[in-house]
Structure formats: C-alpha cells, structure tokens
Amino acid sequence: MVPQSPIGKAITYTYNLWPRLKAYIDNGKYEIDNNKIENAIRPLALGRKNYLFAGSHSAAQKAAMMYSFFATCKINVSILLFTHWILPGILGAFQHENKSNRRSCRNTKNRRSVA
C-alpha cells in the first residue's frame, strides 16, 4: 500500500486520531458527532449577515454578543433561571447604559451651547 494513495491517507488519518477514537469507545458520555452544537450555533452563523445592517459598529458588536449569549443560554441554562435571574440583569444593564449615554449627550449639548 502506498502512503500517498487515498486508502493510505485514510489509514494514516485514523492512526493519528486513534487515542481520541479509543477515548470515545472507553467513555460512553462522548458523542460521536457534534450535530447538537452545530444546530445550536447555526442561528449565529445565519445572523452574521444581519450584523452588516445593524446601523453602527457598536450596535453590530452588541447584536453579536447577544446572539452568542442567547445561544449559550439555550444550550446550558434552564428557562426558569434565564427568565427570573439572567434576563432582568441584562435589561437592567442596558437601561443603565442608556441612562449614562443620555447623560453624556446632555452634557455634550450643554457644553456646545455654552462655547
């Protein structure tokens, strides 16, 4: 068998990954594929194009963070925990940030009118 033939490459590939394959067989918790994760992150991949139309770089970054956060919560967090603990914290942070931005805009306007 020639090492550069397709079957030779396949055998070399399998041989190099043998410890990982053996771990899969030894431990029943390991999954053979990552379909669950791929399906969970698919909305993130589809949302990438939406970031182009977010209005500003800052808005696109916030949208990307929120997409990522919600996908992570969808996989790892119960709905009850999310709605009663995490979501109110997020909303409070955004309200605080908006109030800070409004104050800084008012201060800027006052400075401009004085100058």
N, C-alpha and C positions, 0 to 999 in steps of 0.2 A: 504494500500500500504506500502510495506517495503522500508525504505530509502536506503538499500543496493542493492535493485533489479535494473536491468538496467533502468526501467522506473523511478524509484525513483532518481537514479543518474542523469538522463536526466532532470528531473524537478528541482532538486537542482541546476544543472549547469545553466539552464535557469533563475532560480530565482536570482542566484548570478550575472548574467550578465544583469538583467532587466534594470538598468539605462542606460547602453550602447545601448541596443536594443531600448529603448524609445527615446534616442537621435537620432538614425538613422531614426525613424519614424517622429520625430519632425522637423528634418533638412534635406531638400532634397539634400544638397550638399554631404552628406556622401554616400560612396559606400558600398554596402552590402558585397563585397569581395575585395580582394587585387590582383586580377589577373593582372592588369596593372603593378603593381610594381614587382610582381613575374616574369612576362615576361621580364621586363626591366633588372632585375638583373641576369637572367639566364646565360647570357654570362660570368658574373663574376664567377658564380659557375662552369661553364664549364672550365673557364680559370685557375682555381686553380691548376689543374694537370700540366698545362703549366709552372707554376711558378717553379716546380721542375726541369725543364730543362732550366732555364734562364741563367745558366753559373756561377752565383755567387749569394750570398745572397743580395748584393746591387742591382744587376740587377733585381732580383725577387721582391724586395721591390718597385723598380721604376715601374716595369710592373704592379704590383698590384695597385699602386696609379693611374697609367694612366687608367687602366681598370675601376676603380671606378670613376675617374673623367669623363671619356667619357660617362659612363652610366648615371651619374648625368646630364651632359650636354644634353644628348639625351632626357631626360625627361623634363628638366626645361629651356633650352636655345634655342633660335631660331638659325637656321643655319647661318643666316647673321651675327648675333652678334658673334657667335663662330668663323667663318672664318675670320672676319675682326678685331676682338679685342682680343679674348682669345687665339686662336692658335698662332698668332705671338708672344704673350707674352711667351707662353710655349716654343716655339722654341728658342727665344732669351735667356731664362733662361738655356736651355740645352746647347746652344752654349757657353754661359758664363762659365758654369760649366766645359765643355770640355776644354776650354782655360785654366782655372785655374788648372785642372788636368794635362794638358800638361806642364804648367809652373812648377808645383811641381815635376813632373817626371824629367824635365830637371835639376832642382836644385839638386835633389837627385843624378842624374847621375854625375853632376859636383862635388858634394861633395865626391862621391865614388872614382872618378878618382884622386882627389887631395889627399885623405887619403891614 
